[in-house]
Amino acid sequence: IAVPVSIRFSVMVYYAAAMSGSVFYMIMCMLATTMTGVQLAYLVAALAPTMNAANTILPLTVTIMLFFTGLLRSVSDMPIYWRWFADVSFVRYTWNGLMLNQFGPGGTTPENPTWLPTDKGSGVLDFFELSAASTPGKWMQFLYVSLFGIAFLLLTWLSMSHVRHTTR
């Protein structure tokens, strides 16, 4: 059920918001993010001792990941002791990929919209520190999200194989 819902949601948002770039990339990115989120939920459920603990840990983890995407505060402005969390947040790579899809090559959004403060660079990607020189392309961002999903799947399998909640 997640696949048709993700596809329908992506297409509706893409055309309703008059987005540019590739609609196919947006659909693929949303599918990969959905599947990675499901794998993270399985991992948390496998590690948590109770259902209540899992229902507390998962939303807390994903919400904290959202704060470290680079949208609210750029990664370079984060304290050095918190930057590692931005690197392990799969949501950050989804956001990076969608920004590169919208504002990168192939996107039709102007280089420097009037609503954008220009103190950090000449365009949207520079403002969010996603310039082509410093950020891998959108398909690499997609690959990173997919690799997180595979890693969560393997960690879930290991957890289910080795963690025994009956002995706690």
Residue frames as a rotation matrix with the C-alpha (Angstrom) as fourth column:
ILE 1
0.566 0.824 0.000 0.00
0.824 -0.566 0.000 0.00
0.000 0.000 -1.000 0.00
ALA 2
0.269 -0.535 -0.801 2.97
0.304 -0.742 0.598 2.35
-0.914 -0.404 -0.036 0.56
VAL 3
-0.683 -0.602 0.414 3.99
0.553 -0.056 0.831 2.26
-0.477 0.797 0.371 -3.10
PRO 4
-0.177 0.631 0.755 0.74
0.864 -0.268 0.427 3.52
0.472 0.728 -0.497 -4.67
VAL 5
0.761 0.445 -0.472 0.26
0.633 -0.670 0.388 6.07
-0.144 -0.594 -0.792 -1.88
SER 6
-0.004 -0.853 -0.521 3.82
0.378 -0.484 0.789 7.41
-0.926 -0.194 0.325 -2.31
ILE 7
-0.703 -0.234 0.672 3.42
0.703 -0.088 0.705 7.63
-0.106 0.968 0.226 -6.07
ARG 8
0.228 0.885 0.405 0.06
0.850 -0.384 0.360 9.39
0.474 0.263 -0.840 -5.84
PHE 9
0.687 -0.017 -0.727 1.33
0.535 -0.665 0.522 11.78
-0.492 -0.747 -0.447 -3.14
SER 10
-0.339 -0.925 -0.171 4.48
0.478 -0.326 0.816 12.64
-0.810 0.195 0.553 -5.12
VAL 11
-0.588 0.173 0.790 2.59
0.775 -0.160 0.611 13.33
0.232 0.972 -0.040 -8.34
MET 12
0.523 0.852 0.022 -0.04
0.793 -0.496 0.353 15.45
0.312 -0.167 -0.935 -6.57
VAL 13
0.522 -0.388 -0.759 2.57
0.422 -0.657 0.625 17.56
-0.741 -0.647 -0.179 -4.75
TYR 14
-0.521 -0.804 0.286 4.77
0.630 -0.136 0.765 17.90
-0.576 0.579 0.577 -7.84
TYR 15
-0.492 0.375 0.785 2.01
0.724 -0.325 0.609 19.30
0.484 0.868 -0.112 -10.04
ALA 16
0.616 0.753 -0.232 0.11
0.751 -0.472 0.461 21.21
0.238 -0.458 -0.856 -7.34
ALA 17
0.488 -0.519 -0.702 3.29
0.357 -0.615 0.703 23.06
-0.796 -0.594 -0.115 -6.34
ALA 18
0.993 -0.100 -0.062 4.34
-0.093 -0.349 -0.932 23.57
0.072 0.932 -0.356 -9.99
MET 19
0.444 -0.879 0.175 7.71
-0.142 0.123 0.982 22.02
-0.884 -0.461 -0.070 -9.23
SER 20
0.607 -0.361 -0.708 10.48
-0.776 -0.076 -0.626 21.71
0.172 0.929 -0.327 -11.79
GLY 21
-0.500 -0.794 0.347 13.06
-0.814 0.567 0.126 19.02
-0.297 -0.219 -0.930 -12.32
SER 22
-0.697 0.129 -0.705 12.18
-0.340 0.806 0.484 15.38
0.631 0.577 -0.519 -12.75
VAL 23
0.245 0.844 0.477 8.87
-0.948 0.105 0.301 14.01
0.205 -0.526 0.826 -11.48
PHE 24
0.630 -0.084 -0.772 10.36
-0.035 0.990 -0.136 10.52
0.776 0.112 0.621 -11.85
TYR 25
-0.488 -0.867 -0.098 13.20
0.143 0.032 -0.989 11.45
0.861 -0.497 0.108 -9.47
MET 26
-0.483 0.363 0.797 10.74
-0.822 -0.501 -0.271 12.82
0.300 -0.786 0.541 -6.93
ILE 27
0.641 0.750 -0.166 8.68
-0.669 0.651 0.360 9.62
0.378 -0.119 0.918 -7.05
MET 28
0.352 -0.593 -0.724 11.79
0.256 0.805 -0.535 7.45
0.900 0.003 0.435 -6.65
CYS 29
-0.666 -0.632 0.397 13.07
-0.147 -0.410 -0.900 9.62
0.731 -0.658 0.180 -3.80
MET 30
-0.108 0.719 0.686 9.76
-0.973 -0.217 0.073 9.43
0.201 -0.660 0.724 -1.95
LEU 31
0.765 0.354 -0.537 9.60
-0.316 0.934 0.165 5.65
0.560 0.043 0.827 -2.42
ALA 32
-0.065 -0.882 -0.466 13.16
0.325 0.423 -0.846 5.22
0.943 -0.206 0.259 -1.12
THR 33
-0.699 -0.172 0.694 12.45
-0.490 -0.591 -0.641 7.47
0.521 -0.788 0.329 1.86
THR 34
0.341 0.898 0.277 9.22
-0.895 0.220 0.389 5.63
0.288 -0.381 0.879 2.67
MET 35
0.706 -0.103 -0.701 10.95
0.046 0.994 -0.100 2.25
0.707 0.038 0.706 2.53
THR 36
-0.424 -0.905 -0.038 13.88
0.191 -0.048 -0.980 3.52
0.885 -0.423 0.193 4.60
GLY 37
-0.427 0.362 0.829 11.47
-0.823 -0.535 -0.190 4.89
0.374 -0.763 0.527 7.20
VAL 38
0.709 0.684 -0.172 9.70
-0.583 0.706 0.403 1.53
0.397 -0.186 0.899 7.34
GLN 39
0.308 -0.680 -0.665 13.04
0.354 0.731 -0.583 -0.22
0.883 -0.056 0.466 7.85
LEU 40
-0.678 -0.513 0.527 13.91
-0.247 -0.516 -0.820 2.22
0.693 -0.686 0.224 10.64
ALA 41
0.111 0.805 0.582 10.56
-0.956 -0.074 0.285 1.46
0.272 -0.588 0.762 12.27
TYR 42
0.778 0.114 -0.617 11.31
-0.082 0.993 0.080 -2.28
0.622 -0.012 0.783 12.07
LEU 43
-0.217 -0.951 -0.220 14.73
0.291 0.152 -0.944 -1.67
0.932 -0.269 0.244 13.63
VAL 44
-0.587 0.052 0.808 13.32
-0.665 -0.600 -0.445 0.36
0.461 -0.799 0.387 16.51
ALA 45
0.510 0.849 0.138 10.60
-0.809 0.419 0.412 -2.25
0.291 -0.322 0.901 17.06
ALA 46
0.563 -0.363 -0.743 13.21
0.177 0.930 -0.321 -5.02
0.808 0.049 0.588 17.13
LEU 47
-0.490 -0.871 -0.017 15.38
0.263 -0.130 -0.956 -3.18
0.831 -0.473 0.293 19.65
ALA 48
-0.381 0.391 0.838 12.73
-0.758 -0.651 -0.041 -1.69
0.529 -0.651 0.545 21.92
PRO 49
-0.998 -0.056 0.037 11.71
-0.067 0.781 -0.621 -3.83
0.005 -0.622 -0.783 24.88
THR 50
-0.344 0.939 0.004 8.03
0.541 0.202 -0.816 -2.83
-0.767 -0.279 -0.578 24.68
MET 51
-0.030 0.460 0.888 5.59
0.970 -0.201 0.137 -1.42
0.241 0.865 -0.440 22.16
ASN 52
0.887 0.367 -0.279 5.29
0.441 -0.852 0.283 1.76
-0.134 -0.374 -0.917 24.24
ALA 53
0.160 -0.916 -0.367 9.04
0.170 -0.340 0.925 2.27
-0.972 -0.211 0.101 24.11
ALA 54
-0.534 -0.335 0.777 9.08
0.777 0.168 0.606 1.77
-0.333 0.927 0.170 20.32
ASN 55
0.327 0.769 0.550 6.18
0.885 -0.453 0.107 4.21
0.331 0.452 -0.828 19.89
THR 56
0.857 -0.117 -0.502 8.15
0.189 -0.835 0.517 6.79
-0.480 -0.538 -0.693 21.85
ILE 57
-0.040 -0.999 -0.011 11.60
0.254 -0.021 0.967 6.23
-0.966 0.036 0.255 20.35
LEU 58
-0.248 -0.094 0.964 10.67
0.940 0.219 0.263 6.22
-0.235 0.971 0.034 16.65
PRO 59
0.683 0.512 0.521 8.87
0.648 -0.754 -0.107 9.60
0.338 0.411 -0.847 16.40
LEU 60
0.808 -0.451 -0.378 11.48
0.003 -0.639 0.769 11.18
-0.589 -0.623 -0.515 18.63
THR 61
-0.142 -0.918 0.371 14.30
0.467 0.269 0.843 9.89
-0.873 0.293 0.390 16.42
VAL 62
-0.097 0.156 0.983 12.69
0.992 -0.064 0.108 10.97
0.080 0.986 -0.149 13.15
THR 63
0.896 0.440 0.061 11.80
0.427 -0.892 0.147 14.41
0.119 -0.106 -0.987 14.55
ILE 64
0.490 -0.801 -0.345 15.37
-0.005 -0.398 0.917 14.98
-0.872 -0.448 -0.199 15.66
MET 65
-0.303 -0.579 0.757 16.55
0.766 0.325 0.555 13.88
-0.567 0.748 0.345 12.20
LEU 66
0.455 0.564 0.689 14.31
0.860 -0.480 -0.174 16.54
0.232 0.672 -0.703 10.66
PHE 67
0.927 -0.125 -0.353 16.06
0.059 -0.882 0.467 19.23
-0.370 -0.454 -0.811 12.68
PHE 68
0.070 -0.997 -0.026 19.42
-0.116 -0.034 0.993 18.19
-0.991 -0.067 -0.118 11.23
THR 69
0.537 0.176 0.825 18.55
0.732 0.389 -0.559 18.27
-0.419 0.904 0.080 7.51
GLY 70
-0.651 -0.756 0.068 20.14
0.707 -0.571 0.417 21.66
-0.277 0.319 0.906 6.94
LEU 71
-0.049 0.731 0.680 16.86
0.733 -0.436 0.522 23.49
0.678 0.525 -0.515 6.39
LEU 72
0.875 0.455 -0.164 16.56
0.427 -0.568 0.704 25.27
0.228 -0.686 -0.691 9.75
ARG 73
0.643 -0.760 -0.095 20.28
-0.498 -0.510 0.701 25.62
-0.581 -0.403 -0.707 10.35
SER 74
0.640 -0.438 -0.631 23.02
-0.565 0.287 -0.773 24.90
0.520 0.852 -0.064 7.85
VAL 75
0.830 -0.337 -0.444 25.40
0.460 0.864 0.203 22.09
0.315 -0.373 0.873 8.67
SER 76
-0.160 -0.960 0.232 28.38
0.586 -0.281 -0.760 24.46
0.794 0.015 0.607 8.81
ASP 77
-0.178 0.166 0.970 26.56
-0.547 -0.836 0.042 26.57
0.818 -0.523 0.240 11.43
MET 78
0.843 0.467 -0.267 25.94
-0.081 0.601 0.795 23.55
0.532 -0.648 0.545 13.68
PRO 79
0.442 -0.710 0.548 28.30
-0.840 -0.113 0.531 23.02
-0.315 -0.695 -0.646 16.61
ILE 80
-0.270 -0.678 -0.684 31.04
-0.870 0.476 -0.129 20.57
0.413 0.560 -0.718 15.67
TYR 81
-0.905 -0.104 0.412 29.84
-0.329 0.784 -0.526 18.04
-0.268 -0.612 -0.744 18.23
TRP 82
0.002 0.965 0.263 26.40
-0.205 0.258 -0.944 17.84
-0.979 -0.052 0.199 16.51
ARG 83
-0.062 -0.037 -0.997 27.48
-0.965 -0.255 0.069 17.65
-0.256 0.966 -0.020 12.86
TRP 84
-0.947 -0.321 0.028 27.83
-0.307 0.925 0.223 13.89
-0.097 0.202 -0.975 12.97
PHE 85
-0.409 0.864 0.293 24.08
0.244 0.414 -0.877 13.58
-0.879 -0.287 -0.380 13.52
ALA 86
0.293 0.457 -0.839 23.41
-0.681 -0.516 -0.519 15.43
-0.671 0.724 0.160 10.26
ASP 87
-0.470 -0.580 -0.665 25.55
-0.880 0.367 0.302 12.83
0.069 0.728 -0.683 8.47
VAL 88
-0.994 0.103 0.049 23.59
0.094 0.984 -0.148 9.89
-0.063 -0.142 -0.988 9.88
SER 89
-0.241 0.954 -0.180 20.17
-0.157 -0.222 -0.962 11.40
-0.958 -0.203 0.203 9.17
PHE 90
-0.622 0.027 0.783 18.70
0.694 0.483 0.534 9.78
-0.364 0.875 -0.319 6.05
VAL 91
0.502 0.861 -0.077 16.11
0.754 -0.480 -0.448 12.58
-0.423 0.167 -0.891 5.91
ARG 92
0.201 -0.528 -0.825 18.91
-0.195 -0.847 0.494 15.05
-0.960 0.062 -0.273 5.16
TYR 93
-0.801 -0.570 0.185 19.87
0.034 0.266 0.963 13.18
-0.598 0.778 -0.194 2.00
THR 94
-0.144 0.838 0.526 16.25
0.968 0.229 -0.101 13.08
-0.205 0.495 -0.845 0.83
TRP 95
0.674 0.397 -0.623 15.98
0.364 -0.912 -0.188 16.82
-0.643 -0.099 -0.759 1.33
ASN 96
-0.238 -0.848 -0.474 19.32
-0.250 -0.418 0.873 17.42
-0.939 0.326 -0.112 -0.43
GLY 97
-0.773 -0.064 0.631 18.21
0.501 0.547 0.670 15.33
-0.388 0.834 -0.391 -3.40
LEU 98
0.237 0.941 0.242 14.85
0.951 -0.174 -0.256 17.08
-0.199 0.291 -0.936 -3.69
MET 99
0.540 -0.123 -0.832 16.54
0.029 -0.986 0.165 20.49
-0.841 -0.113 -0.529 -3.48
LEU 100
-0.584 -0.803 -0.120 19.03
-0.168 -0.025 0.986 19.50
-0.794 0.596 -0.120 -6.18
ASN 101
-0.493 0.500 0.711 16.16
0.834 0.503 0.225 18.20
-0.245 0.705 -0.666 -8.30
GLN 102
0.559 0.810 -0.177 14.21
0.754 -0.586 -0.298 21.46
-0.345 0.033 -0.938 -7.93
PHE 103
0.847 -0.209 -0.489 16.99
-0.181 -0.978 0.104 24.03
-0.500 0.000 -0.866 -8.14
GLY 104
-0.124 -0.961 0.248 19.84
0.005 0.250 0.968 22.16
-0.992 0.122 -0.027 -9.83
PRO 105
-0.841 -0.230 -0.490 20.49
-0.475 -0.123 0.871 21.50
-0.261 0.965 -0.006 -13.51
GLY 106
-0.787 0.613 -0.062 17.22
0.417 0.604 0.679 20.77
0.454 0.509 -0.731 -15.26
GLY 107
-0.144 0.728 -0.670 15.18
0.886 -0.206 -0.414 22.78
-0.440 -0.654 -0.616 -12.78
THR 108
-0.114 0.166 0.979 13.46
0.765 -0.614 0.193 25.89
0.633 0.772 -0.057 -14.10
THR 109
0.750 0.349 -0.562 13.41
0.649 -0.557 0.518 27.91
-0.133 -0.753 -0.644 -10.88
PRO 110
0.780 -0.468 0.415 15.37
-0.143 -0.780 -0.610 31.15
0.609 0.416 -0.675 -11.19
GLU 111
-0.042 -0.929 -0.367 18.97
0.486 0.302 -0.820 31.14
0.873 -0.213 0.439 -10.00
ASN 112
-0.894 -0.310 -0.323 18.39
0.434 -0.425 -0.794 33.90
0.109 -0.851 0.514 -7.46
PRO 113
0.032 0.987 0.157 14.73
0.802 -0.119 0.585 34.43
0.596 0.108 -0.796 -6.53
THR 114
-0.158 -0.055 0.986 13.79
-0.157 -0.984 -0.080 37.76
0.975 -0.167 0.147 -5.01
TRP 115
0.789 0.545 0.284 12.67
-0.365 0.045 0.930 36.14
0.494 -0.837 0.235 -1.74
LEU 116
0.681 -0.581 -0.446 16.11
0.672 0.738 0.065 34.68
0.291 -0.344 0.893 -1.07
PRO 117
0.844 -0.505 -0.181 18.62
-0.306 -0.731 0.610 36.56
-0.440 -0.460 -0.771 1.08
THR 118
0.862 -0.498 -0.093 21.89
0.074 0.306 -0.949 36.65
0.501 0.811 0.301 -0.85
ASP 119
0.565 -0.684 0.461 24.40
-0.825 -0.458 0.331 36.86
-0.015 -0.568 -0.823 1.98
LYS 120
0.247 -0.472 0.847 25.50
-0.300 0.794 0.529 33.21
-0.921 -0.385 0.055 1.56
GLY 121
-0.620 -0.499 0.605 25.81
0.385 0.478 0.789 33.01
-0.683 0.723 -0.105 -2.19
SER 122
-0.859 0.172 -0.482 24.20
-0.466 -0.649 0.601 33.59
-0.209 0.741 0.638 -5.51
GLY 123
-0.334 0.776 -0.535 21.33
-0.549 0.301 0.780 31.10
0.766 0.555 0.325 -5.47
VAL 124
0.620 0.702 0.349 19.11
-0.713 0.319 0.625 28.76
0.327 -0.637 0.698 -3.53
LEU 125
0.780 -0.348 -0.519 21.61
0.347 0.932 -0.104 25.90
0.520 -0.099 0.848 -3.53
ASP 126
-0.313 -0.914 0.257 24.40
0.254 -0.341 -0.905 28.19
0.915 -0.219 0.339 -2.33
PHE 127
-0.051 0.374 0.926 22.17
-0.775 -0.599 0.200 29.51
0.630 -0.707 0.321 0.46
PHE 128
0.821 0.427 0.379 21.56
-0.571 0.645 0.508 25.98
-0.028 -0.633 0.773 1.73
GLU 129
-0.067 -0.979 0.195 25.20
-0.866 0.154 0.475 24.97
-0.495 -0.137 -0.858 1.08
LEU 130
0.353 0.260 0.899 24.24
0.158 0.930 -0.331 22.51
-0.922 0.259 0.288 -1.65
SER 131
0.393 -0.247 -0.886 26.33
-0.827 -0.516 -0.223 23.87
-0.402 0.820 -0.407 -4.51
ALA 132
0.935 0.024 -0.353 27.49
-0.241 0.774 -0.586 21.41
0.259 0.633 0.729 -7.14
ALA 133
0.077 -0.995 -0.056 31.11
-0.477 0.013 -0.879 21.73
0.876 0.094 -0.474 -6.03
SER 134
-0.628 -0.377 0.681 30.43
-0.757 0.091 -0.647 20.70
0.182 -0.922 -0.343 -2.43
THR 135
-0.035 0.727 0.686 27.50
-0.646 0.507 -0.570 18.27
-0.762 -0.464 0.452 -2.77
PRO 136
-0.895 -0.193 0.401 27.28
0.126 0.754 0.644 15.01
-0.427 0.627 -0.651 -4.71
GLY 137
-0.807 0.564 -0.176 24.53
-0.418 -0.333 0.845 14.91
0.418 0.756 0.504 -7.34
LYS 138
-0.072 0.902 0.425 20.90
-0.997 -0.062 -0.036 14.12
-0.006 -0.426 0.905 -6.73
TRP 139
0.584 0.291 -0.758 21.28
-0.408 0.912 0.035 10.46
0.701 0.288 0.652 -7.73
MET 140
-0.508 -0.772 -0.383 24.07
0.105 0.386 -0.917 10.04
0.855 -0.506 -0.115 -5.17
GLN 141
-0.681 0.362 0.636 21.70
-0.730 -0.400 -0.554 11.47
0.054 -0.842 0.537 -2.56
PHE 142
0.439 0.859 -0.265 19.13
-0.854 0.490 0.174 8.87
0.279 0.150 0.948 -3.67
LEU 143
0.165 -0.486 -0.858 21.78
-0.021 0.868 -0.496 6.16
0.986 0.100 0.134 -3.33
TYR 144
-0.819 -0.493 0.294 22.62
-0.260 -0.139 -0.956 7.31
0.512 -0.859 -0.015 0.20
VAL 145
-0.173 0.845 0.506 18.95
-0.981 -0.103 -0.164 7.09
-0.087 -0.525 0.847 1.26
SER 146
0.629 0.403 -0.665 18.69
-0.555 0.832 -0.021 3.62
0.545 0.382 0.747 -0.29
LEU 147
-0.244 -0.810 -0.533 21.87
0.016 0.546 -0.838 2.49
0.970 -0.213 -0.120 1.48
PHE 148
-0.710 0.103 0.696 20.43
-0.693 -0.280 -0.665 3.67
0.126 -0.955 0.270 4.80
GLY 149
0.370 0.929 0.020 17.40
-0.927 0.368 0.065 1.47
0.053 -0.043 0.998 4.10
ILE 150
0.455 -0.298 -0.839 19.62
-0.139 0.907 -0.397 -1.55
0.880 0.297 0.371 3.41
ALA 151
-0.661 -0.745 0.089 21.67
-0.158 0.022 -0.987 -0.84
0.734 -0.666 -0.132 6.54
PHE 152
-0.376 0.610 0.697 18.51
-0.925 -0.199 -0.324 -0.58
-0.059 -0.767 0.639 8.66
LEU 153
0.635 0.608 -0.476 17.28
-0.668 0.742 0.057 -3.86
0.388 0.281 0.878 7.17
LEU 154
0.056 -0.709 -0.703 20.54
0.070 0.705 -0.706 -5.63
0.996 -0.010 0.089 8.04
LEU 155
-0.818 -0.340 0.464 20.59
-0.384 -0.276 -0.881 -4.15
0.428 -0.899 0.096 11.53
THR 156
0.101 0.929 0.355 16.98
-0.994 0.079 0.077 -5.26
0.043 -0.360 0.932 12.01
TRP 157
0.615 0.075 -0.785 17.90
-0.278 0.952 -0.126 -8.79
0.738 0.295 0.607 11.00
LEU 158
-0.447 -0.850 -0.279 20.86
0.094 0.265 -0.960 -8.77
0.890 -0.455 -0.038 13.41
SER 159
-0.643 0.262 0.719 18.68
-0.741 -0.449 -0.499 -7.38
0.192 -0.854 0.483 16.19
MET 160
0.449 0.893 0.014 15.99
-0.879 0.439 0.183 -9.96
0.158 -0.094 0.983 15.68
SER 161
0.427 -0.368 -0.826 18.63
-0.057 0.900 -0.431 -12.69
0.902 0.232 0.364 15.62
HIS 162
-0.410 -0.823 -0.392 20.52
0.412 0.216 -0.885 -11.66
0.813 -0.525 0.251 18.73
VAL 163
-0.774 0.173 0.609 18.36
-0.552 -0.654 -0.517 -9.47
0.309 -0.737 0.601 20.99
ARG 164
-0.411 0.644 -0.645 16.14
0.545 0.741 0.393 -11.47
0.731 -0.190 -0.656 23.30
HIS 165
-0.347 0.368 0.863 13.60
-0.537 -0.832 0.139 -9.45
0.769 -0.415 0.486 25.22
THR 166
0.654 0.654 -0.379 12.47
-0.095 0.569 0.817 -12.38
0.750 -0.499 0.434 27.33
THR 167
0.208 -0.662 -0.720 15.75
0.866 0.467 -0.179 -12.43
0.454 -0.587 0.670 29.26
ARG 168
-0.457 -0.386 0.802 15.69
0.088 -0.916 -0.391 -8.75
0.885 -0.108 0.453 30.22
